[in-house]
Amino acid sequence: MFSKLTGIDLGTANTLIYVRGRGIVLDEPSVVSVDAETKKLLAVGQRAKQMLGRTPGKIVTLRPLKDGVIADFEGTEIMLEYFVKKLRLRGLLRKPTILICCPSNITPVERNAISDAALRCGAKKVYIEEEPKVAAIGAGLDISKPSGCMIVDIGGGTTDIAVLSLGDIVTSTQLKIAGDRFDKDIINYVKDSYRLLIGEPTAEEIKIKVGTALKDVRSEQLDISGRDLVNGLPQTWTITSEEVAQALSDSIHEIVCACRHVLESTPPQLSSDLMKTGIVLTGGGSLLAGLDQLLQQELKVPVRVAENALSCVAKGTGIMLENLKAAG
């Protein structure tokens, strides 16, 4: 068989690639850096991410995906082409068969854009699957049984919430509130509270190092630097976990409300199953300290974070590739 079976978690924040027989072979930020004048590719992935907010005018560093879908088609194609070459997935007589994930509830146009980007990078055939289903499989849930399980996949651009049974989604919703929104919430809080302007990398560092959804779960502080909006000079300030919880409260509340809406739309028999199976959190956003505890308090349903939360979708593509007919 000349075709390499490849699964791609094309995320807003990170792209993960699974190759059958090799496992997850790539985990890189979904960032591209190009020369604005010559259109020459300068960096992709981690190297490009390090350039965010630090480049001169002639260098453009961008994140080609927004809210889980392609915002910059050319940038996405450049990124995928680079990864395909780096991993040597395509040869003279071999083209990869790709299973690629997308958020639930995207439009047919957005779905076709994802498929076209993969085909233009040399794929022999492209399968598209919805992220909640793939994430549930990657988290170790058996969605084939006639019983309910619920997944909350909090990525970089979107939060996908779904109840699954008999191999498919029964009820679901999608929010454009996830890790990127958390970063913006922190940026706005620091700006309003301290008159200090910080960049996205600093906001992400705050979220990871001292961030929390519940004030009582974490009590840490972090010194941050940015530009003083009053005098324009560099300034350092200290932010606490309690302040981050306050900054994120509105976004977290919207995720709670969306979960409650999905639960209210779930058939009664499946709802009773969820009291046993609980809710499983996946994606990078699910690692926010105290988020599982807050959801459990608000929804009155057991909640746990998947063991491999960051790589559940990529791992799920691998499991589906083992039975490619099921993926199609």
Secondary structure by P-SEA (a helix, b strand, c coil): ccccbbbbcccccbbbbbccccccccccccbbbbcccccccccccaaaaaacccccccbbbbccccccccccaaaaaaaaaaaaaaaccccccbbbbccccccccccaaaaaaaaaaaaaacccbbbbbbaaaaaaaaacccccccbbbbbbbbcccbbbbbccccccccccccccccaaaaaaaaaaaaaaaccbbbcaaaaaaaaaaccccccccccbbbbbbbbcccccccccccccaaaaaaaaaaaaaaaaaaaaaaaaaccaaaaaaaaaccbbbbcccccccaaaaaaaaaaccccccccccccaaaaaaaaaaacccccc
